[in-house]
Amino acid sequence: MSHLSELNAISPIDGRYRNKTQNLAPYFSEEALIRYRVLIEVEYFIALCELPLPQLANVDAKIFPSLREMYTQFTTEDALWIKETEKTTNHDVKAVEYFIKSKFDTLGLEKFKEFIHFGLTSQDINNTAIPLSTKEAFENVYLPSLIAVIQKLKELSMEWANVPMLARTHGQPASPTRLGKEILVFVERLEEQMRLLFNVPFAAKFGGATGNYNAHKIAYPTIDWKQFGTDFVENSLGLHHSFPTTQIEHYDHFAAFFDALKRINTILIDLDRDIWTYVSMDYFKQKIKAGEIGSSAMPHKVNPIDFENSEGNLGIANAIFEHLSAKLPISRLQRDLTDSTVLRNVGVPFGHTIIAFEATLKGLNKLLLNEVKFEEDLEKNWAVVAEAIQTILRREAYPNPYEALKELTRTNSVINKEAIHRFIETLNVSDTIKNELKQITPSNYLGI
C-alpha cells in the first residue's frame, strides 16, 4: 500500500486542502484521539493518588511530571505501539491501558498498575477525551479563524460606512442603504451567535459502566465518588460534568454546540451569496495575482471562486453537523455503539468549516470597490425617493399622497431627477416644502 499523501487521500480535507486543515490534526486525528485518551488515563491516576486511595497514599507526587510526559511528549511511535497492541486486544482503550502499564514498569510503579483505569469503562475515557479535544480545537483553531473573518468584515464596514447603495428587496430596487451598514448586519449576526455559543458547555460523562460508580462504590464505599468525578472533570479537565448519565454522555450539549456552529455557517453562506451577487452586479472587482486564470475558456473572466468554495464547504460541514446533532443524543437503553463511529467524524465538519472561513477571508481581501457602478444604479432609480416624498406629504396632511405618487410612476415612463422635480412643482404645497423635497436624492435618502 502506498504512503498516504495529498494525492491518494480519499477525503479532500486530508488531500487537496491538507495545508488548510493540518492545524486540526493535533485534535481530531487518530493519533490525537489516542493521545487524549492517554491524557485522561494519566490525569485520572494522579487524581486517585491525590484523593488519596489508601493503596496509592505512598505514590510520591514528584513522579507526576514524569507521568504527564506520557501525553505531553507523546510521539507517533507511541501511537503505533498502541495501534499494534490493539490488533491483539481488539479494543482501543484497553490498548491505551497496556501502553501506560508498560510505562509504569520503566518508572518503578509496577505495584500500582492495576489502578490505571480503575473502576472505569471505555466511555469514561472517550466521553472526556473527545469533548476535551473538541474544546481545545474550538479555542485554538476555530475561534481565531472565525474572529479573523469577523474582524475583516468590521474593517470593511467602517471603510465603506459612507458608500450609498441601492437596496434590493425581492430583487427589486428599494429604499437606499449604505454598503458599510449591510456588511455590519453580518458582523452583528455572527457576534450574536458567538455569544450564544459561549453559553454551551463542553460536557463529559464520567461515572463507570452505567454511570452509577458501581465498581468504585463497591471497592471504597465511604468515598464520595460523585464529588470526586465532578472535581476531576471540572477542575482537572476544565469540562462540565454531566450527571446522571447512562454508560455514555447524553451529548445534548454537544448537539447544541454543533447546532450553533451550523447557524454561524448558515450566516456565512448568506454572506457568500450576497457578495457573489454584488460581484455579478459589478459592484466589486477582484484583485488577481500575476499568472492567475479566471476561466479556461474566457480570458476576461475573474470568477468569485473564493465565495463559491466557501459556500460549498459550509454546506458539507452543515450536513455533517446536522447529523451529529440529530444522531448523538439518541442511544438505545444504557448505550449502543452508534455514537462511537459517528464521533470519529467530528473533525470532518470542522475541517470543511475552516476551509470555508479561509476562502471567505481570502475573497473579502480581494474585493475592489467599483463606486461608479454604485452611483450609476442609484441614478437610474430615482423612483426610490417616492417613499420619502410620500412620507413628507403625509406629515403635511397632503390629501391622498400615496395615490399622487402612484400617478407619477404611471404617467412617466422614465423616473429620473427631472421627472421627480416636475412632479414636485405640481404639488399644492409651499415653496419651502418643495425645496425640502427637491433636496432628496437616491444618494442621500439613507436613513440612520
N, C-alpha and C positions, 0 to 999 in steps of 0.2 A: 504494500500500500504506500502511495506517495505521501510525502510530508504535507501536512495541511498548510495551504498558502492562500493568498488573496485570490488566486486564480481557480483553485479547486474547492473552495468553501461553498457549501450549499446556500447558506444564508448570506445575503449581501451585507449585513451588518458586521459579519466576520470576514467578508471578502472585499468587494468594491469599496465599502465605506469603513474599512477597518481603521484607517487613520483618524476617523471622526469618532469612533466608539471605543478605542482602546483604553481610554480612561475609565471605562466601566468594568473592564476585566478584573480589576482587584476586588470587585464587589459581587459580580454575577457569574464569573466563570466557574467551572467545576473545581479548579484549584482553589478559588476564593471560597467556595462553599465549604470545602474541606478545612481550610484554614480557620474559618469562623467556627466550625464545629470544634476544632482543637481549642480555640479560644474559650468557648463556653465550658468545655470539659475541665480545662485548667482552672478557670476562674471559680468553677463550682467546687473543685477540690480545695482550693485556697479558702473559699468561704466556709467549708466544713472544718478546716483547720482553725479558722478564726472564731468559730462558734464557741468553744471547740467541741467536736465529738470526743468522748473520753479516749478513744484509741488513737486520736490524732493530736492530743494535747502536747505531745513531745516533739512535733514537727517544728523545726527551727524556722522562724519567719525569714531568716536570711537566705533560705533556699528559694523563696518565692520569685525573685528576679530570674533565677535560672529556669524555673518552671515556665515563666511567661515568655522566655526566649523560644519556647516551642512554637509559639504563634507569631511573636514579633520578628523572629528570624526564620520563619517558615520558608522552605525552598520548594522548587519544582520537584527535586529529588525526593523530598519528604512526601509530597503528594503522590508521586509514582509508587513509593513504598506502600502507601495506604491503598492505592488502587490495585496493586499486586496482591496485597493481603485480602482485599475484597473478593478476589477471584476464588479464594478458599472459603471465606466466611459467607459469601453471598449476601452480605449485609454491610452497607456503607458505614453506618455509625459504629458498629462493632469493630470494624477495621480501624477506625479512629481510636477507639479504646485500646486496641492492641498496640497501636503506634505509641500512645502515651505510656503504656505499661513498659514498652521496650526502653523508653527514655528514662523511666523511673529506675530501671536496672543500672543505668550508667550514672545516675545521681545518688545511688546508695539509698533509695527509697523503696526497696523491694517489698518490705513488710507492710507497706501502705497501699500496695497496688490495687487491692480489692475495694478500696474506697473511691477509685476512679469510677464514675458513672453509678455511684452508689444509689440504689433505690429509684433510678430514673428509667424512663422509656425513651425511645429514639426521638419522639416528638418534643420532649423537653429540650433536646438539643436543636432539632430542626426549627421548632417554633420560637426559638430565641435567636438562633444564628441568622435565619433569613430576615426577620424584622430588623435585626441589628445591621446586617449588610445593606439592606434597603435604606434604612435611615441614614447611614453614612454615605451611600451613593447619592441620596437626595441632597444631603448637606454639602458634599464636596464636589459633585459634578453637575447635578440637575439645577440646583438653585443658582450657581454662578452663571450658567448658560442662559437661564430664563431672565435673570436680572440684567444680563448684557443686552438682551433684546428689548426689555422694558426701558433701560437707560437710553438706548438708541432712539426709541420712539419718543421719549421725553425730549431729547435733543432736537429731533425733527419738529416736534410740536411747538417748541419755542422758536426754532429757526423759521418756521412757516406760520407763525402766530397771526401775522397780518396779511396773509395771502387770501384775497377774496376768491370764493369758488362757487360756481353754480351747483346747488344741491340737486339731487335727483331722488324722487320718491316714485316707486313703481316704474322706474326707468325714465320718468318724465321730468322736465325742468321744474324745480320747486324753489322755495324761498332760499336765497343765497346763504352761504355759511363761510367759515374760514377753514382753510386746509389744516392749520395747526390744531384747531378745535376738534376736527374729525379724527386726527391722529390721537389726540388726548382722550377721546372716548375709549380707545383700545387700552391706553395706559390705565385708566380708571377700572375698566372691566378686569384686566389682568391682576391689578393690585388688590381688588376686592376678593377675587378668587384665592389669591395668596393668603389673605387674612383668614379666610375660611379654612384653607388648607392647614394653616398652622394650628388650628384647633383640633385637628385629628391626631390622636396619639399613635405612636408605633407600639402596638400591643404584642405581648408574648405570653404563651402558655407555659406554665411550669408547675407540675403537680403530680408526677408519677403516672402509672399505667392508665388510669381512667380519671385522673385529675383530683384524686382524693388523698394523696400522700399515703396510700395504704402501706407500702413497704417501709417508708420512713417511720410511720406511726407504730407499726408492729415491732420495729427494732428499738426505737427510742420513744416510748410513749409519753415521756414527760416534756419533750421539746415541743415548742410551738412552731410546727413546720409551716403553717400558713404564713406566719410572720417572717420566718426565715426566707421562704420563697419570694415574698413581696420585697423584702430587703435586698435579696440577691438580684432580682430582675430590675428593680427600680434604682437601687443605689450603686450596685456593681456594674450593671449593663446600661443603665440610662433608658430603660424601656418601661412601658406601662404593664403592670401585672394583671392579666385577665384571670378572674376567679369568681365563681366556679366555672370550670370547663369540663369537657369530656376528655378523651385522650389527646385531642388536638385543640389548638387555638380555634375559636369560632370564626375568626377572620372578618368580623363585622367592621372593625376599624380599618383593616386592610382594604375592604371593599369601598369604604368611604374615601380612603386615600386615593384609590385608583379612579373613582368617580370624579374626584376633584381634579386630578391630573387630566382626565378626559375633558372636563369643562374648559380647562386652560387651553388644551389643544384645539377645541372647537372654536374658541375665540380667535386663535391664531389662524385657523382655516378661514374664518370670516375676514380677517385682515389680509391674508394672502390673496383672496379672491377680489377684495376691493382694490388692492394695489395693482393686481393683474389687470383689472378693468380700467383703472386710471392710465396704465401704460398703453392699453389698447386704444384709449381715447386721446393719446398723445400728450397727456398731462405731464408725463415723465419721459425723459430719455434715460438711457442707461450707459454708464461707463463700461468700456470694454478694454481688455488688455491687448497689447500688440500680439497678433497671431491668432487671436480667438476667432472662431467661426460660429455665426449665429444659426445658419441654415446650410445644409449640404447642397441645396438646390438654388436658394435665393440669396445672393450675396448681400442684399441690402438689409436683411432681417437681423434684428437683435432681439431674440426671444426672451420673455420673462421667466427663464427656466428655473431660477432660484425659488421663486414663489410657487411654481408648479411642483418642483421637487419637494418643497416643504409640505405643500398640501397633500401630496401622495403619501409621504411618510407619516404625517399626522393621522391620516385616515387608517393606515395599517395599525399604528400604535393604538388608536381608539378602539379598533375592532378587538384587539387583544386585551386592552384594559377592560372593555365591556365584558369579555368572557371571564376574566379574573374576578371582577366584582360580582358577577352573577353566579359563578360556579363555586368559588371558595367557601362562602358561608354555608353551603349545603353538604352535609356528610351523613351517611346512614348510621343511625343509632350512635354508639360511642365513637365510631370512626370507620371510614373506609379509606382506600388508598388513592382515590382520585385526586386529592389535593397534592399529593407528592409530585406527580409528573407535571401537574399544572404549575406548581410553584417554581419549578426549574426554568420556566419561561418568563419570570418576572423581568429579567434583564432585557428581553426582546423589545417590548414596547418602550422601555427606557432608551434603548439604542436608536429606534426609529424616531423617537421624540428629540433626542439630542441632534441627530442628523437634520431634522426639520428646523430646530432652533438655529443651527448654524447656517442653514440655507436662507432662512428668513433674514437673519442678520446680514449675511453677505448681500442679499438682494437690496436691503434697505441702504446699505453703504454704497451701492452702485447708482442710486436714483439721482437724476439731474432734473431739477425743476424747469419746466417749459412754461414760464409765466405768460408768454404771448398767447398760448392756447387757452389758458385760464381767462385772460382778458377777452379773447375772441368769443368764447362761449357765453360770457356774461353779456357782451354787447349784442349778441344775436338773440338774447332772451329778455328783452325789456318787459315782456308780459308779466314777469315775476314781480314787478313793482305794483301790479294791480292790487294785490293784497294790501300793500301799505297805503295806497290811495284810498281804498275802500274803508280801511280802519280809521283813517283820519276823518273821512266823511261821516262815518258813524259817530265819531266823537263830536262833530259839529252838528249832529242831528239832521244831516242832509237826507232828504227823502229817497228811499229805495236805492241806497248806494250799490248794493250787490248787482241789482238789475242794470244800473247805469254802466258799471264796469263790464258786465256781460255784453252789453250792446257795443261797447268799444271793441271787444275782441271779435265780435261778429261782423262789424262793419269795416274792419281794417284787415286786409289780407296779410299785411306786414305790420307787426307791432314793434316799432323802434322808438327811439327817443323823440323824433319829430311827431309821430302819431300820438304818443303819450302827452306831449306838451300841447298839441292841438286839442286833444280831449280836455285837458285841464282848463284851457281857455274857454270852453263851452260851459263850464260848471258855474252855477249861480252861487258863488262864494266870494269872499273878499279877496282883494289883491294880496293881502298878507298870507292868506291860506293858499292861494295859487302859487305864490313864491315858495312857501313851505313845501308844497307838493312837487314843485319843479326841482327842488334840491335832492330829491330821492333818485338814486341810480341803482342799478343792479350791483355795483361795486361797493356801495355804502349802506345798502339795506341788509345789515349783517346781524342785527340783534346784539346780544351781550356776549 
